[in-house]
Amino acid sequence: MSEADFILKAVGHEYRGGVPALAAIDLTIGRGQHVAVVGANGSGKSTLLKMLDGLVFPTSGDIVAFGAPLTEAGLEDPVFRRDFRARVGFVFQEADVQLFCANALDELAFGPLQLGLPRDEVERRVREVAARLRIDKLLDRPPYTLSGGEKKRVAIASVLTMRPHVLLLDEPTSALDPRSQVWLLEVLEEWRREGRTVVMATHDLSAAAEAADRIVVLSEDHAIAADGTPDEVLAQRELLLSVNLIHEHTHRHATRAHKHAHAHPPADEHGLDHGH
Amino acid sequence: MSVPSSCSQPDIAPAEQRRGGGGGRSLARKTADSVARAVTDVLQNEELAARPGLLQRLDPRVKLLTLLLFAVTTSLVHSVWVLVVLIGLTMILAGTSRVGVTSFARRVWLSAGLLALLIALPSALDVFTPGTALVTLGPVSLTEPGLMGVATLVARVVASAGFALLVIWTMRWSDLLRALSAMRMPDVVVATLAMTQKQILTLLRTVEQIHLARESRTLTRGTTRENRAWVTERMAFVVRKSMKTADDVYDAMLSRGFTGAMPSLVRLRMGPGDWVWALASVALCAAIVAVDRVVGP
């Protein structure tokens, strides 16, 4: 395997009151890999992503990021924190959470300015990313005047201006219309060509199959249930049923009852869904 | 899978058995409408602030400081006639800034003016302010000095509210934050203000959706007690959601390297017009105070 960006050893996390969120996760994410973490709601996908971004810390086990331990104490060190934040970008599931500045321009400039980059450089990056993501005309607008798809674009752009090497995406296709979903998949493909590492949490098996070269399945027990290529993982129908990613669906064709596995949204490339 | 028969049949009581089935709007609908109006107002402010008017062209710092200067001058003036001139000035500024003089006047008089009048009016009674009685109301009467005092207070409140509303209506929220930041306002205050408006809007939309969801599933208006219990429970939900959102927003800020400052890419620059406006404002305020000293009580 290529050099690893993240190594998780027996990582577990419990919320206050002992509610488990993740259990004994052993995971290595290689440089340049595109990994989809799939699982049902509440399986721990978002918590895992937040751990990779140093926002939540393990209650057991260790995380190594770029060869150094990723700990709360370590992130107190300004040099390590700046280096880590410059390398890792996180696109949150809810764009509303991520857009906290008064307008889109400040939103795109926020990260690079926090990193202490010169204003000219920040301005150049903002214009470049805005043009690339076709949001030039939105820069002057406050976030609350944007549509759902526009907010998502601005949220992604606000991370891209930091030029992170690792991109963490939480449910990237949620709240996106079909055209924006296609656009996002194209962006992910571009990131692959650029050699950036991508870790996306999703229960959209179709997007996972298309955008990732590796799928990690989290069970409802918050542990890793499978880890492999999309073809390997998505062929395991019983596994996907057991982790609640697909379900049995019965309906009628004329007088004949018909039963098949069903995913939301469809993952028809892998025969998991039935076209209607 | 078949749908349970209990769900496939409508379970609607005859109209005469329903409680409170009057034609008035329900609490949920009224609240949702109010929230929608509040959101619309905020969005409308952005549109007003983008119009090509006199105040909109000014540097945000100059505009904020000069309108603050006018508000302070208003508080120093004692003559009701000079205060009327200041109210006239707010109207002229509203007109030249293309924010709609009628709606501006309505907003200032109906909110600030009416409230000030209701609060101050009892002080015009001869019990509190002796003097020549102008209006007799049974055992008490409104006196001339009392009414003059009320008029002065109301005029002062209306003029001050007018200058404050001009700041809100002619300045984008982002420009206001930049102006505050440039004026050395602590970063934590600017950061808090930046997030506050957005979070209020997000929560308003949540509240609107909560009430519309209830409206869509409600056939009767319910009793006052039921409505009160429901509103209380939903308020608790919104508080919990706002706390969770605050945590998430802070995480999002940390994730992008937040160091405690809220720098902006936009650099504010004062042009010749800003200097002219600033000097003219200072001169006008000085003249107003001087005239008030001559004609004031």
Chai-1 contact restraints between the chains, C-beta under 6 A:
chainA,res_idxA,chainB,res_idxB,connection_type,confidence,min_distance_angstrom,max_distance_angstrom,comment,restraint_id
A,D53,B,S255,contact,1.0,0.0,6.0,A-B,restraint_1
A,L55,B,D251,contact,1.0,0.0,6.0,A-B,restraint_2
A,R85,B,G257,contact,1.0,0.0,6.0,A-B,restraint_3
A,F90,B,S255,contact,1.0,0.0,6.0,A-B,restraint_4
A,F92,B,A252,contact,1.0,0.0,6.0,A-B,restraint_5
A,D96,B,T202,contact,1.0,0.0,6.0,A-B,restraint_6
A,V97,B,D248,contact,1.0,0.0,6.0,A-B,restraint_7
A,V97,B,V249,contact,1.0,0.0,6.0,A-B,restraint_8
A,V97,B,A252,contact,1.0,0.0,6.0,A-B,restraint_9
A,Q98,B,A252,contact,1.0,0.0,6.0,A-B,restraint_10
A,F100,B,M195,contact,1.0,0.0,6.0,A-B,restraint_11
A,F100,B,V249,contact,1.0,0.0,6.0,A-B,restraint_12
A,A102,B,W173,contact,1.0,0.0,6.0,A-B,restraint_13
A,A102,B,S174,contact,1.0,0.0,6.0,A-B,restraint_14
A,A102,B,L177,contact,1.0,0.0,6.0,A-B,restraint_15
A,A102,B,A194,contact,1.0,0.0,6.0,A-B,restraint_16
A,N103,B,S174,contact,1.0,0.0,6.0,A-B,restraint_17
A,D106,B,S264,contact,1.0,0.0,6.0,A-B,restraint_18
A,A109,B,L265,contact,1.0,0.0,6.0,A-B,restraint_19
A,F110,B,R256,contact,1.0,0.0,6.0,A-B,restraint_20
A,G111,B,R256,contact,1.0,0.0,6.0,A-B,restraint_21
A,G111,B,G257,contact,1.0,0.0,6.0,A-B,restraint_22
A,L113,B,P263,contact,1.0,0.0,6.0,A-B,restraint_23
A,Q114,B,G257,contact,1.0,0.0,6.0,A-B,restraint_24
A,Q114,B,F258,contact,1.0,0.0,6.0,A-B,restraint_25
A,Q114,B,T259,contact,1.0,0.0,6.0,A-B,restraint_26
A,L115,B,G257,contact,1.0,0.0,6.0,A-B,restraint_27
A,Y144,B,L201,contact,1.0,0.0,6.0,A-B,restraint_28
